[in-house]
Amino acid sequence: MEIGKVDQAFGIAAVLPAAPTVSPEQRAEQQRMIQAVKAINSAELFGNASELTFTFDRNSRKMILRLVDRETKEVIRQIPPEYLLRLAEDLSDR
């Protein structure tokens, strides 16, 4: 268990979940993904109205790629889809 900062109002420590550790291989994969996303966005392969983004899902410990509308920030497509992430989460809770 990790202890966070002391809450000024109540004088108690907030308990924070431990941050997941990332292996060197996973970190290298993340760096390669970042470079690929930057290259794709600069080349505007998906047009100038959309961009590719990525996030790291802490629950599944998987990279998530999203094609997002630049103006509205609406997710056009996500890999893996949200329903698969939740399904995997539900299955791992059993």
Wavefront OBJ file of the C-alpha trace (Angstrom):
o trace
v 0.000 0.000 0.000
v 1.264 3.468 -0.826
v 0.504 6.533 1.206
v -0.279 9.755 -0.590
v -0.233 13.329 0.693
v -1.807 14.206 4.013
v -5.281 15.680 3.675
v -5.008 19.183 5.178
v -8.656 19.374 6.244
v -8.762 16.088 8.156
v -5.101 15.423 8.900
v -5.287 11.909 7.426
v -3.227 10.292 4.717
v -4.960 9.461 1.442
v -4.376 5.888 0.309
v -3.423 5.681 -3.340
v -3.270 2.507 -5.425
v 0.184 1.435 -6.455
v 1.110 2.510 -9.971
v 1.516 -0.467 -12.295
v 5.094 -1.235 -13.186
v 6.015 -1.297 -16.843
v 8.667 -3.662 -18.128
v 11.504 -2.358 -20.311
v 9.969 -4.233 -23.261
v 6.603 -2.551 -22.698
v 8.270 0.855 -22.364
v 10.152 0.275 -25.645
v 6.886 -0.741 -27.321
v 5.232 2.425 -26.032
v 8.073 4.560 -27.416
v 7.797 2.889 -30.827
v 4.030 3.510 -30.765
v 4.535 7.179 -29.913
v 6.916 7.634 -32.846
v 4.562 5.807 -35.221
v 1.587 7.933 -34.130
v 3.581 11.139 -34.587
v 4.654 10.055 -38.075
v 1.103 9.124 -39.090
v -0.362 12.385 -37.793
v 2.288 14.534 -39.474
v 1.667 12.729 -42.778
v -2.101 13.254 -42.336
v -2.788 9.688 -43.479
v -6.291 9.926 -41.990
v -6.900 13.373 -43.454
v -6.458 16.749 -41.840
v -9.742 16.553 -39.885
v -8.751 13.560 -37.758
v -5.755 12.369 -35.790
v -4.507 9.194 -34.230
v -4.065 9.182 -30.457
v -3.010 6.550 -27.997
v -3.545 5.938 -24.320
v -2.543 3.264 -21.872
v -5.404 1.428 -20.148
v -4.180 0.782 -16.602
v -6.740 -1.945 -15.931
v -5.863 -4.120 -18.904
v -2.301 -2.766 -19.231
v -2.879 -2.445 -22.983
v -2.241 0.343 -25.429
v -5.389 1.845 -26.929
v -5.328 3.556 -30.311
v -8.077 6.000 -31.210
v -8.913 7.842 -34.393
v -10.312 11.173 -33.164
v -11.991 14.109 -34.907
v -9.654 17.081 -34.370
v -12.470 19.605 -33.906
v -15.063 17.732 -31.863
v -12.654 15.283 -30.161
v -15.218 12.572 -30.936
v -13.770 9.058 -31.109
v -14.294 7.756 -34.644
v -12.681 4.360 -34.064
v -10.865 2.655 -31.213
v -8.598 -0.393 -31.192
v -9.288 -2.481 -29.161
v -12.937 -1.440 -28.873
v -14.208 -0.334 -25.468
v -16.558 -3.305 -25.167
v -13.612 -5.722 -25.494
v -11.691 -3.908 -22.766
v -14.684 -4.113 -20.408
v -15.296 -7.772 -21.308
v -11.682 -8.628 -20.512
v -11.952 -6.672 -17.246
v -15.145 -8.525 -16.279
v -13.582 -11.887 -17.079
v -10.474 -11.129 -15.023
v -12.654 -10.185 -12.003
v -14.117 -13.691 -11.850
l 1 2 3 4 5 6 7 8 9 10 11 12 13 14 15 16 17 18 19 20 21 22 23 24 25 26 27 28 29 30 31 32 33 34 35 36 37 38 39 40 41 42 43 44 45 46 47 48 49 50 51 52 53 54 55 56 57 58 59 60 61 62 63 64 65 66 67 68 69 70 71 72 73 74 75 76 77 78 79 80 81 82 83 84 85 86 87 88 89 90 91 92 93 94
